[in-house]
């Protein structure tokens, strides 16, 4: 299965799914599937979270609590789940607040190894 097919398979099976994007740690998008813009700028959102991810990784390293796997952010309008694929890549899933947050996290977790392997 191609990268785009895998991403589409994830986002299309989540109620309230808006977008899913594979990003490099420097903020450059690798691929994305957008179902619903829901009033946000996907490019700006993912670049800002890439910057935030660097800071969180540094904190995790200082605390020596293991490898960072996932970050969740809940806002008034969106759920954002970031799953680490490798030192250089991560996937961002964006859902509306009425979306199925648990299923989104689950689908990212079970597909993360497959996504990482496709990108190698």
DONU-684404 format. One record per residue: residue in three letters; chain; x, y, z of N, C-alpha, C in turn. Coordinates in Angstrom, 3 decimals. Each point is the difference from the previous one (the first is absolute). Layout:
ALA	A	X	Y	Z	X	Y	Z	X	Y	Z
...
END
This chain:
UNK	A	0.844	-1.176	0.000	-0.844	1.176	0.000	0.891	1.241	0.000
UNK	A	-0.351	0.996	-0.791	0.800	1.216	-0.085	-0.197	0.866	1.241
UNK	A	0.863	0.967	0.164	-0.086	0.915	1.133	-1.342	0.742	-0.010
UNK	A	-0.378	0.535	-1.131	-1.250	0.752	-0.103	-1.207	-0.892	0.304
UNK	A	0.012	-1.237	-0.486	-1.098	-0.932	0.277	-0.097	-0.305	1.496
UNK	A	1.143	-0.159	0.647	0.015	-0.264	1.435	-0.554	1.190	0.773
UNK	A	0.449	1.205	-0.358	-0.499	1.205	0.659	-1.505	0.161	-0.216
UNK	A	-0.446	-0.210	-1.229	-1.434	0.109	-0.306	-0.794	-1.039	0.777
UNK	A	0.532	-1.210	0.112	-0.674	-1.054	0.745	-0.182	0.352	1.468
UNK	A	0.961	0.719	0.563	-0.101	0.415	1.396	-1.051	1.100	0.137
UNK	A	0.152	1.082	-0.737	-0.859	1.171	0.187	-1.445	-0.277	-0.392
UNK	A	-0.214	-0.831	-0.995	-1.363	-0.289	-0.444	-0.758	-0.905	0.964
UNK	A	0.701	-0.628	0.930	-0.643	-0.891	0.965	-0.144	0.608	1.389
UNK	A	0.168	1.301	0.097	-0.138	0.680	1.286	-1.121	1.023	-0.115
UNK	A	-0.999	-0.146	0.831	-1.074	0.982	0.031	0.589	1.349	0.398
UNK	A	-0.295	1.036	-0.751	0.517	1.334	0.296	1.409	0.237	-0.500
UNK	A	0.552	-0.932	-0.766	1.348	0.174	-0.526	0.066	1.156	-0.979
UNK	A	0.978	0.871	0.175	0.173	1.152	-0.887	1.188	-0.187	-0.934
UNK	A	1.154	-0.333	0.579	1.219	-0.099	-0.802	1.013	-0.883	0.701
UNK	A	0.886	-0.549	-0.801	1.129	-0.766	0.523	1.203	0.356	-0.857
UNK	A	1.145	0.205	0.630	1.184	0.446	-0.724	1.246	-0.661	0.574
UNK	A	0.874	-0.446	-0.882	1.331	-0.480	0.391	0.932	1.190	-0.145
UNK	A	0.749	0.285	1.066	0.885	1.161	0.005	1.426	-0.404	0.350
UNK	A	0.946	0.725	-0.582	1.391	-0.124	0.416	0.181	0.894	1.228
UNK	A	0.996	-0.296	0.803	0.197	0.747	1.245	0.305	1.480	-0.246
UNK	A	0.419	0.351	-1.210	0.249	1.405	-0.319	-1.254	0.723	-0.487
UNK	A	-1.145	-0.688	0.035	-1.264	0.625	-0.368	-0.402	-0.152	-1.458
UNK	A	0.772	-0.737	-0.769	-0.323	-0.199	-1.416	-0.976	-1.168	-0.129
UNK	A	-1.156	0.235	-0.646	-0.974	-1.082	-0.159	0.478	-1.030	-1.025
UNK	A	-0.186	-1.275	0.314	0.354	-1.084	-0.908	-1.217	-0.386	-0.836
UNK	A	-1.135	-0.172	0.672	-1.257	-0.326	-0.682	-1.146	0.309	0.950
UNK	A	-1.172	0.237	-0.566	-1.160	0.305	0.836	-1.277	-0.371	-0.726
UNK	A	-1.036	-0.238	0.789	-1.343	-0.232	-0.526	-0.921	0.905	0.806
UNK	A	-0.763	0.827	-0.695	-0.903	0.950	0.655	-1.425	-0.343	-0.405
UNK	A	-0.865	-0.197	1.008	-1.420	-0.240	-0.250	-0.823	1.245	0.267
UNK	A	0.414	0.780	1.012	-0.794	1.138	0.434	0.935	1.022	0.633
UNK	A	0.154	1.161	-0.610	0.892	1.036	0.544	-0.486	0.538	1.339
UNK	A	-1.290	-0.031	0.264	-0.596	0.388	1.295	0.509	1.336	0.529
UNK	A	0.330	0.921	-0.892	0.371	1.352	0.416	1.404	0.154	0.552
UNK	A	0.923	-0.882	-0.313	1.381	0.144	0.470	0.956	-0.082	-1.180
UNK	A	1.187	0.559	0.181	1.052	-0.034	-1.017	0.892	-1.201	0.313
UNK	A	-0.151	-1.069	-0.774	0.730	-1.247	0.266	1.506	0.224	-0.019
UNK	A	0.493	0.713	-0.979	1.450	0.225	-0.105	0.536	0.723	1.237
UNK	A	-0.665	1.068	0.402	0.434	0.754	1.174	-0.091	-0.851	1.265
UNK	A	-1.091	-0.716	0.153	-0.188	-0.847	1.178	1.116	-1.037	0.112
UNK	A	0.308	-0.696	-1.081	1.003	-1.061	0.067	1.407	0.555	0.207
UNK	A	0.312	1.133	-0.594	1.324	0.606	0.200	0.159	0.445	1.457
UNK	A	-1.033	0.604	0.569	0.074	0.429	1.401	0.145	-1.195	0.942
UNK	A	-0.707	-1.081	-0.284	0.130	-1.186	0.850	1.364	-0.666	-0.176
UNK	A	0.610	0.117	-1.166	1.362	-0.530	-0.183	0.966	0.733	0.926
UNK	A	-0.170	1.302	0.128	0.837	0.789	0.903	-0.240	-0.411	1.453
UNK	A	-1.252	-0.143	0.366	-0.355	-0.429	1.352	0.566	-1.394	0.308
UNK	A	-0.045	-0.878	-0.976	0.501	-1.364	0.169	1.480	-0.003	0.372
UNK	A	0.793	0.858	-0.612	1.428	0.084	0.335	0.191	0.346	1.471
UNK	A	-0.775	0.963	0.489	0.111	0.396	1.401	-0.406	-1.129	0.936
UNK	A	-1.079	-0.679	-0.324	-0.465	-1.103	0.848	1.016	-1.136	-0.003
UNK	A	0.598	-0.281	-1.137	1.032	-1.057	-0.045	1.165	0.331	0.922
UNK	A	0.421	1.266	0.028	1.096	0.405	0.881	-0.373	-0.221	1.465
UNK	A	-1.221	0.348	0.369	-0.457	-0.190	1.375	0.003	-1.481	0.362
UNK	A	-0.497	-0.840	-0.893	-0.043	-1.447	0.250	1.419	-0.551	0.182
UNK	A	0.942	0.487	-0.811	1.387	-0.447	0.127	0.591	0.416	1.347
UNK	A	-0.241	1.240	0.410	0.513	0.491	1.278	-0.569	-0.808	1.165
UNK	A	-1.274	-0.317	-0.070	-0.651	-0.746	1.077	0.349	-1.484	0.003
UNK	A	0.519	-0.493	-1.122	0.395	-1.400	-0.125	-1.140	-0.947	0.374
UNK	A	-1.152	0.207	-0.656	-1.188	-0.817	0.266	-0.353	-0.906	-1.167
UNK	A	0.932	-0.215	-0.907	-0.234	-0.862	-1.149	-0.213	0.811	-1.277
UNK	A	-0.192	-0.713	-1.076	-0.188	0.639	-1.308	-1.396	0.607	-0.120
UNK	A	-0.081	1.155	-0.612	-1.284	0.635	-0.270	-0.725	-0.796	-1.078
UNK	A	-1.258	-0.335	0.236	-0.793	-0.772	-0.957	-1.147	0.794	-0.598
UNK	A	-0.677	0.807	0.836	-1.218	0.651	-0.460	-0.284	1.254	0.813
UNK	A	-0.607	0.974	-0.663	-0.446	1.229	0.645	-1.439	0.237	-0.430
UNK	A	-0.844	0.407	0.936	-1.388	0.343	-0.310	-0.251	1.434	0.443
UNK	A	-0.697	0.740	-0.840	-0.371	1.372	0.322	-1.493	0.141	-0.251
UNK	A	-0.705	0.520	0.980	-1.430	0.233	-0.134	-0.240	1.500	0.068
UNK	A	-0.669	0.525	-1.015	-0.366	1.410	-0.004	-1.523	0.096	-0.006
UNK	A	-0.507	1.199	-0.036	-1.438	0.190	-0.029	-0.663	-0.563	-1.238
UNK	A	0.774	-0.154	-1.095	-0.563	-0.463	-1.263	0.559	-1.332	-0.489
UNK	A	1.218	-0.324	0.401	0.678	-1.150	-0.598	0.660	-0.913	1.024
UNK	A	0.170	-1.241	-0.411	0.926	-0.932	0.632	1.171	-0.135	-0.962
UNK	A	1.207	0.062	0.515	1.201	-0.211	-0.805	0.810	-1.090	0.684
UNK	A	0.317	-1.044	-0.757	0.816	-1.089	0.532	1.249	-0.090	-0.870
UNK	A	1.147	0.018	0.651	1.280	-0.106	-0.693	0.646	-1.299	0.440
UNK	A	0.337	-0.841	-0.953	0.638	-1.292	0.289	1.386	0.012	-0.635
UNK	A	1.015	-0.307	0.780	1.382	-0.020	-0.478	0.221	-1.276	-0.810
UNK	A	0.563	0.156	-1.209	0.318	-1.155	-0.844	1.488	-0.335	0.059
UNK	A	0.840	1.024	0.093	1.452	-0.181	0.081	0.590	1.307	0.529
UNK	A	1.326	0.074	0.075	0.637	1.242	0.449	-0.324	1.161	-0.929
UNK	A	-0.274	-0.292	-1.248	-0.208	1.045	-0.997	-1.437	0.166	-0.478
UNK	A	-0.884	-0.932	0.329	-1.356	0.029	-0.555	-1.068	-0.176	1.069
UNK	A	-1.123	0.654	-0.213	-1.155	-0.185	0.863	-1.267	0.164	-0.815
UNK	A	-1.104	-0.497	0.549	-1.297	0.109	-0.664	-0.913	0.842	0.885
UNK	A	-0.753	0.892	-0.633	-0.935	0.870	0.707	-1.411	-0.344	-0.465
UNK	A	-0.862	-0.320	0.950	-1.403	-0.284	-0.273	-0.832	1.116	0.608
UNK	A	-0.890	0.583	-0.806	-0.838	1.097	0.458	-1.459	-0.421	-0.126
UNK	A	-0.738	0.149	1.109	-1.415	-0.378	0.051	-0.811	1.138	0.606
UNK	A	-1.267	0.058	-0.338	-0.886	0.942	0.665	-0.245	-0.485	1.421
UNK	A	-0.497	0.890	0.865	-0.230	-0.370	1.397	-1.076	-1.065	0.158
UNK	A	-0.872	-0.153	-0.993	-0.994	-1.071	0.098	0.504	-1.288	-0.645
UNK	A	1.280	-0.009	-0.393	0.600	-1.183	-0.604	0.304	-1.074	1.031
UNK	A	0.347	-1.173	-0.487	0.290	-1.138	0.871	1.494	-0.005	0.338
UNK	A	0.343	0.710	1.059	1.385	0.169	0.434	0.692	-1.336	0.269
UNK	A	-0.676	-0.880	0.718	0.582	-1.304	0.337	0.317	-0.824	-1.230
UNK	A	-0.919	-0.027	-0.949	0.231	-0.760	-1.228	1.138	0.616	-0.811
UNK	A	0.076	1.325	-0.017	1.096	0.665	-0.707	1.354	-0.387	0.566
UNK	A	0.117	0.052	1.324	1.257	-0.404	0.652	0.323	-1.457	-0.301
UNK	A	-1.013	-0.845	0.083	0.189	-1.426	-0.251	0.491	-0.251	-1.430
UNK	A	-0.649	0.612	-0.981	0.392	-0.224	-1.398	1.406	0.525	-0.278
UNK	A	0.367	1.104	0.620	1.379	0.488	-0.168	0.992	-0.990	0.593
UNK	A	-0.310	-0.487	1.194	0.931	-0.922	0.680	0.201	-1.281	-0.804
UNK	A	-1.093	-0.603	-0.461	0.159	-1.283	-0.701	0.572	0.159	-1.411
UNK	A	-0.068	1.202	-0.558	0.539	0.225	-1.342	1.365	0.681	-0.011
UNK	A	0.506	0.393	1.156	1.242	0.773	0.027	1.204	-0.781	-0.529
UNK	A	0.117	-1.283	0.329	1.127	-0.782	-0.522	-0.086	-0.133	-1.525
UNK	A	-1.202	-0.240	-0.502	-0.189	-0.111	-1.438	0.328	1.291	-0.721
UNK	A	-0.409	1.128	0.576	0.325	1.294	-0.600	1.507	0.242	0.005
UNK	A	0.640	-0.313	1.111	1.452	0.192	0.095	0.729	-0.869	-1.020
UNK	A	-0.476	-1.249	-0.189	0.644	-0.907	-0.960	-0.167	0.475	-1.431
UNK	A	-1.156	0.545	-0.350	-0.234	0.516	-1.353	0.949	1.152	-0.302
UNK	A	0.331	0.777	1.032	0.833	1.182	-0.188	1.501	-0.285	0.010
UNK	A	0.385	-1.206	0.327	1.445	-0.341	0.040	0.538	-0.262	-1.371
END
